[in-house]
Amino acid sequence: MNARIEKRPCMAVPLEQSHVLIVDSNMITDNVSHDEIARFGKLASRWWDPDGESRPLHDLNPVRAGYVAGRVDLRGAKVADVGCGGGLLSESLARAGAQVTGIDLGDKVIATAKLHLHESELVVDYRVQSSAQLAAAEPAAFDAVCCMEMIEHVPDPAALVNDLAAMLKPGGRLFMSTLNRTPAAFGAAILGAEYITRMLPRGTHHYAQFLKPSELGRLLRHAGLELEDVSGLGYNPLTRKAWLSRITAVNYLLCARKPA
């Protein structure tokens, strides 16, 4: 499945699906935001409602899944979905034939993800676990790792990228999405989404934590990964259409590879 790239104006992707990495007291890192874990936990019971608070997640999921499937043969591939939430992307990858491990620190959203498996009849290994814990438990174990809309919410982005890189097998690919640090992203994701349309609670985003593609690219290189692609991600909440774009000024997806 190849995701099609079109030139259209990019709008902010509401990040209700974002998750924050936290680690236990035995870990040396400290990527903690208990407030966000609690906030997304409140949405757990409505995660699979396509017209509820997670509506943007449902609209964006086919584009993200297509982006991954266009670059990795998912049939039999071992894939980690870091910050999996209620499991929308995890289930899409499993449906395409992948062996998926989905991790999140929100116990309520993981419970929701597990419950939905009874309806979908798919197999996904869901765990309440941090990226640091998974990287330590299963180093160099995954053909692909996905981490969508998470990095702009953690205090230590470099530590997260290092964890993600450590999970990959040689030749494996990392897929990430996040917000660019530009005036356009500030206007769309903060002013537009939080203050004008109120699609998101105020304070969901902090502009200083947004990462430019060049900055994230440096983190990837320092973690030993090679950047292969950067694509813009557009979303129109009125039409509920999402698409890949060459415009990366607001949201973007990327793919990086661990050398064989």
Stockholm file with secondary structure:
# STOCKHOLM 1.0

chainA/1-260         MNARIEKRPCMAVPLEQSHVLIVDSNMITDNVSHDEIARFGKLASRWWDPDGESRPLHDLNPVRAGYVAGRVDLRGAKVADVGCGGGLLSESLARAGAQVTGIDLGDKVIATAKLHLHESELVVDYRVQSSAQLAAAEPAAFDAVCCMEMIEHVPDPAALVNDLAAMLKPGGRLFMSTLNRTPAAFGAAILGAEYITRMLPRGTHHYAQFLKPSELGRLLRHAGLELEDVSGLGYNPLTRKAWLSRITAVNYLLCARKPA
#=GR chainA/1-260 SS CCCCBCCCCCCCCCCTTCCCCCCCTTSSCCCCCHHHHHHHHHTGGGTTCTTSTTHHHHHHHHHHHHHHHTTSCCTTCEEEEETCTTSHHHHHHHHTTCEEEEEESCHHHHHHHHHHHHHHCCCEEEEECCHHHHHHHSTTCEEEEEEESCGGGSSCHHHHHHHHHHHEEEEEEEEEEEECCSHHHIIIIIIIIIIISCSSCTTSCCGGGCCCHHHHHHHHHHTTCEEEEEEEEEEETTTTEEEEESCCSSEEEEEEECCC
#=GC SS_cons         CCCCBCCCCCCCCCCTTCCCCCCCTTSSCCCCCHHHHHHHHHTGGGTTCTTSTTHHHHHHHHHHHHHHHTTSCCTTCEEEEETCTTSHHHHHHHHTTCEEEEEESCHHHHHHHHHHHHHHCCCEEEEECCHHHHHHHSTTCEEEEEEESCGGGSSCHHHHHHHHHHHEEEEEEEEEEEECCSHHHIIIIIIIIIIISCSSCTTSCCGGGCCCHHHHHHHHHHTTCEEEEEEEEEEETTTTEEEEESCCSSEEEEEEECCC
//
